[in-house]
Amino acid sequence: MGQKLLLQSVIFVLLLSSGALAQAAPPAQATTASAASQSAPAQAAPQDENAQKAKGLLNQMIQALGGQAWLDMKDMREQGRTWSIYHDQPTGTAQFWLFWKYPDKERIELTKKRDWIIIYNGDQGYEVTFRGTAPQDHKAMEDYLRRRKYSLPWVLRQWLNQPGVALFYDGQVVAAQQQAEQVTIMNAQNEAVTIDMDYNSHLPIKKSFTWRDADRYRNEEVEIYGNYKVIQGIATPLTITRYHNGDMTNQRFISDASYNQNLSDALFQANVTWNPHDMPPAKKY
């Protein structure tokens, strides 16, 4: 009887020991797996790799444009010849003198006498002619403000520093008959601009964006840059062509340019002296 009780006790202890081992084994394996996962290098998500590729290309483009010299550019002066569609009518070819001051001032003087002047200052615009100074046409003002918001200086110097910006590498493309790499930048307001940069020089070749008008029709604006020349350490496109929905609307041929000329704010100031909308309608005979 005593031997039988002793044998039952030994079996009971063995069962307890095997049960404890069975329960202890899984945590040990989990701990080993956890340690292995912590020591293994983390794999970057595909979208992170795509964004890093886009960021790297944008950095290369900024360096090609002049790096810190381009980022620190305060003002610019250009002159040359241009033609455009203005008030839905072609203007013909004209000489122009352009003065620009970052971030939101621009003055364009047209004709040999420089007596047709367009001024933009903040969200205000003016047109100066022999009649005097009038407020800029509403549609022309809207178009200008839209172009400024999507311009390279605003996108690369403001958008990229804003929270919520997203970068996308779109792959290799052909832009203006040149091999290029394409990057799209989208801000927190879901506004996006696409830039095609030369595959070798990394200079921007083409910039495009889309917008919807009051009737919700989709519109596309495109600028093509070419014939670059380094001036004061800044790569300057001497030819700029603008398209709206595939139709050419403006082209500039720049013959001279300079930067950081300490342009006076007075160049961009104007006071309205007449308003064409206040004029009485023409008499009918």
C-alpha positions as CSV (number, residue, x, y, z in Angstrom):
1,M,0.0,0.0,0.0
2,G,2.8,2.4,0.9
3,Q,4.6,1.6,-2.4
4,K,1.4,2.2,-4.3
5,L,1.0,5.7,-2.7
6,L,4.6,6.5,-3.4
7,L,4.2,5.5,-7.1
8,Q,1.1,7.7,-7.5
9,S,2.9,10.7,-5.9
10,V,5.8,10.3,-8.4
11,I,3.5,10.2,-11.4
12,F,1.6,13.2,-10.1
13,V,4.8,15.3,-9.8
14,L,5.9,14.2,-13.3
15,L,2.5,15.3,-14.7
16,L,2.8,18.7,-13.0
17,S,6.4,19.2,-14.3
18,S,5.5,18.3,-17.9
19,G,2.5,20.7,-17.7
20,A,4.7,23.5,-16.5
21,L,7.2,22.9,-19.3
22,A,4.4,22.9,-21.8
23,Q,3.1,26.2,-20.6
24,A,6.5,27.8,-20.3
25,A,7.7,26.9,-23.8
26,P,5.5,29.3,-25.8
27,P,6.5,32.5,-23.9
28,A,10.1,31.6,-24.4
29,Q,9.6,31.3,-28.2
30,A,7.6,34.5,-28.3
31,T,10.4,36.4,-26.5
32,T,13.0,35.0,-28.9
33,A,10.8,36.0,-31.9
34,S,10.3,39.5,-30.4
35,A,14.0,40.0,-29.9
36,A,14.7,38.9,-33.4
37,S,12.1,41.3,-34.8
38,Q,13.6,44.2,-32.9
39,S,17.2,43.4,-34.1
40,A,16.2,43.0,-37.7
41,P,16.3,46.2,-39.8
42,A,12.9,47.9,-40.5
43,Q,11.7,47.7,-44.1
44,A,10.6,51.1,-45.5
45,A,7.1,51.2,-46.8
46,P,6.9,51.6,-50.6
47,Q,5.2,55.0,-50.3
48,D,8.1,56.2,-48.1
49,E,10.6,55.1,-50.6
50,N,8.7,56.9,-53.4
51,A,8.5,60.1,-51.4
52,Q,12.3,59.9,-50.6
53,K,13.0,59.5,-54.3
54,A,10.9,62.5,-55.1
55,K,12.5,64.6,-52.3
56,G,16.0,63.6,-53.6
57,L,15.2,64.7,-57.1
58,L,13.7,68.0,-55.9
59,N,16.9,68.7,-53.9
60,Q,19.0,68.0,-57.0
61,M,16.8,70.4,-59.0
62,I,17.2,73.1,-56.5
63,Q,21.0,72.6,-56.5
64,A,20.9,72.8,-60.3
65,L,19.0,76.1,-60.2
66,G,21.7,77.6,-58.0
67,G,21.2,76.0,-54.6
68,Q,21.2,78.6,-51.7
69,A,21.6,81.4,-54.2
70,W,18.3,80.5,-55.8
71,L,16.6,80.0,-52.5
72,D,17.8,83.4,-51.2
73,M,16.9,85.3,-54.3
74,K,15.1,88.5,-53.3
75,D,14.4,90.2,-56.6
76,M,14.9,89.9,-60.3
77,R,15.0,92.2,-63.3
78,E,14.5,90.9,-66.9
79,Q,14.1,92.3,-70.3
80,G,13.4,90.9,-73.8
81,R,10.5,90.4,-76.1
82,T,7.1,88.8,-75.5
83,W,3.8,88.2,-77.0
84,S,0.6,87.0,-75.3
85,I,-3.2,86.8,-75.3
86,Y,-4.6,89.7,-73.2
87,H,-8.3,90.2,-72.8
88,D,-8.8,87.3,-75.2
89,Q,-6.9,89.2,-77.9
90,P,-3.3,88.6,-79.2
91,T,-1.1,91.5,-78.2
92,G,1.5,91.0,-80.9
93,T,5.3,91.0,-80.2
94,A,6.5,93.7,-77.8
95,Q,9.5,94.6,-75.8
96,F,9.2,94.1,-72.1
97,W,10.9,95.0,-68.9
98,L,10.0,92.9,-65.9
99,F,10.7,93.7,-62.2
100,W,9.9,91.0,-59.6
101,K,10.3,91.1,-55.8
102,Y,9.7,88.0,-53.7
103,P,7.1,87.0,-52.7
104,D,4.3,88.9,-54.3
105,K,5.3,92.0,-56.2
106,E,5.7,92.3,-60.0
107,R,5.8,95.1,-62.6
108,I,5.8,94.6,-66.4
109,E,6.5,97.6,-68.7
110,L,5.6,97.0,-72.4
111,T,6.3,98.7,-75.7
112,K,9.4,100.7,-76.7
113,K,8.1,103.7,-74.8
114,R,7.4,101.5,-71.7
115,D,4.0,103.3,-71.5
116,W,1.8,100.3,-70.9
117,I,2.5,99.0,-67.4
118,I,1.0,96.1,-65.4
119,I,1.6,96.1,-61.6
120,Y,0.8,93.4,-59.1
121,N,1.3,94.0,-55.4
122,G,-0.1,91.4,-53.0
123,D,-3.7,90.8,-54.1
124,Q,-4.0,94.1,-55.9
125,G,-3.4,94.7,-59.6
126,Y,-3.2,97.9,-61.8
127,E,-3.0,98.7,-65.4
128,V,-1.3,102.0,-66.4
129,T,-1.9,103.5,-69.8
130,F,-2.2,107.0,-71.4
131,R,-5.6,107.2,-69.8
132,G,-4.3,106.8,-66.3
133,T,-4.2,104.0,-63.7
134,A,-7.1,101.6,-63.6
135,P,-7.7,98.5,-61.5
136,Q,-6.6,95.3,-63.2
137,D,-9.2,93.4,-65.0
138,H,-10.9,90.8,-62.7
139,K,-10.2,87.8,-64.9
140,A,-6.6,88.9,-65.5
141,M,-6.1,89.3,-61.8
142,E,-7.5,85.9,-61.0
143,D,-5.2,84.3,-63.7
144,Y,-2.2,86.0,-62.3
145,L,-2.9,85.1,-58.6
146,R,-3.4,81.5,-59.7
147,R,-0.1,81.4,-61.6
148,R,1.8,83.0,-58.7
149,K,0.4,80.4,-56.2
150,Y,1.7,77.6,-58.5
151,S,5.0,79.3,-59.5
152,L,8.3,77.6,-58.8
153,P,9.4,80.1,-56.2
154,W,6.2,79.7,-54.2
155,V,6.1,75.9,-54.6
156,L,9.8,75.3,-53.8
157,R,10.2,78.0,-51.1
158,Q,6.8,77.8,-49.4
159,W,4.9,74.6,-50.2
160,L,7.8,72.4,-49.3
161,N,8.1,73.9,-45.8
162,Q,4.4,73.6,-45.0
163,P,2.9,70.8,-42.9
164,G,1.0,68.2,-44.7
165,V,2.9,68.4,-48.0
166,A,3.1,65.1,-49.9
167,L,5.7,64.2,-52.5
168,F,5.3,61.6,-55.3
169,Y,7.8,60.3,-57.8
170,D,6.0,59.7,-61.1
171,G,8.8,58.0,-63.0
172,Q,10.6,58.8,-66.2
173,V,8.7,60.8,-68.9
174,V,9.4,62.7,-72.1
175,A,8.9,66.5,-71.6
176,A,9.4,69.0,-74.4
177,Q,11.1,66.2,-76.4
178,Q,13.6,65.6,-73.6
179,Q,14.1,62.7,-71.3
180,A,12.9,63.7,-67.9
181,E,11.9,62.6,-64.4
182,Q,8.6,63.7,-63.0
183,V,7.7,64.7,-59.5
184,T,4.3,65.8,-58.1
185,I,4.0,68.0,-55.0
186,M,0.7,68.2,-53.2
187,N,-0.1,70.5,-50.3
188,A,-2.5,70.1,-47.4
189,Q,-5.3,71.7,-49.5
190,N,-5.0,69.0,-52.2
191,E,-3.5,71.4,-54.6
192,A,-0.9,69.8,-56.8
193,V,1.9,70.8,-59.2
194,T,3.9,68.5,-61.4
195,I,7.5,69.2,-62.4
196,D,9.4,67.5,-65.1
197,M,13.2,67.9,-64.7
198,D,15.9,67.1,-67.2
199,Y,17.2,63.6,-66.6
200,N,20.9,64.7,-66.8
201,S,21.0,68.4,-65.7
202,H,18.0,68.1,-63.2
203,L,16.9,71.5,-64.3
204,P,13.1,72.0,-64.6
205,I,11.8,71.6,-68.2
206,K,8.1,71.7,-67.6
207,K,5.7,72.7,-64.8
208,S,1.9,71.9,-64.9
209,F,-1.1,72.1,-62.7
210,T,-4.9,71.8,-63.1
211,W,-7.8,73.8,-61.7
212,R,-11.6,74.0,-62.1
213,D,-13.4,77.1,-63.1
214,A,-16.8,78.3,-61.8
215,D,-18.6,75.8,-64.1
216,R,-16.4,73.0,-62.7
217,Y,-14.6,72.5,-66.0
218,R,-11.0,71.2,-65.7
219,N,-8.3,73.5,-66.9
220,E,-4.6,72.8,-67.4
221,E,-1.8,75.3,-67.2
222,V,1.7,74.4,-68.4
223,E,5.0,76.3,-68.5
224,I,8.0,75.1,-70.6
225,Y,11.5,76.3,-69.7
226,G,14.5,76.3,-72.0
227,N,17.8,77.8,-73.1
228,Y,19.2,78.1,-69.6
229,K,22.1,80.4,-68.8
230,V,23.8,80.8,-65.4
231,I,23.6,84.5,-64.2
232,Q,25.0,85.5,-60.8
233,G,25.1,81.8,-59.9
234,I,21.4,81.2,-60.8
235,A,20.3,79.1,-63.7
236,T,18.0,81.3,-65.7
237,P,15.7,80.0,-68.5
238,L,15.9,82.5,-71.4
239,T,12.8,81.1,-73.0
240,I,9.5,80.6,-71.2
241,T,6.4,79.4,-73.0
242,R,3.0,79.2,-71.3
243,Y,0.0,77.0,-72.4
244,H,-3.6,76.9,-71.4
245,N,-5.5,73.7,-72.2
246,G,-2.9,72.9,-74.9
247,D,-3.0,76.4,-76.6
248,M,0.0,78.6,-76.4
249,T,-0.9,81.9,-74.6
250,N,2.4,83.6,-73.9
251,Q,6.1,83.3,-74.8
252,R,9.0,85.3,-73.4
253,F,12.5,85.6,-75.0
254,I,14.8,87.0,-72.3
255,S,17.9,88.9,-73.5
256,D,19.1,90.2,-70.1
257,A,18.5,89.4,-66.5
258,S,20.0,90.3,-63.1
259,Y,19.2,89.4,-59.5
260,N,19.2,91.0,-56.0
261,Q,19.2,94.6,-57.3
262,N,17.5,95.9,-54.1
263,L,14.4,97.0,-56.1
264,S,12.4,99.7,-54.3
265,D,8.9,99.0,-53.2
266,A,7.9,102.2,-54.9
267,L,8.2,100.4,-58.2
268,F,5.1,98.3,-57.3
269,Q,2.9,101.0,-55.9
270,A,0.0,102.6,-57.8
271,N,-3.2,104.6,-57.1
272,V,-6.3,104.2,-59.2
273,T,-7.1,107.4,-61.2
274,W,-9.9,106.1,-63.4
275,N,-12.1,103.1,-63.7
276,P,-13.4,101.9,-67.1
277,H,-16.5,100.4,-65.4
278,D,-17.5,103.9,-64.2
279,M,-17.6,105.4,-67.7
280,P,-21.1,106.0,-69.1
281,P,-22.1,103.6,-71.9
282,A,-21.4,104.7,-75.5
283,K,-24.3,106.5,-77.2
284,K,-26.1,104.6,-79.9
285,Y,-26.9,106.5,-83.1
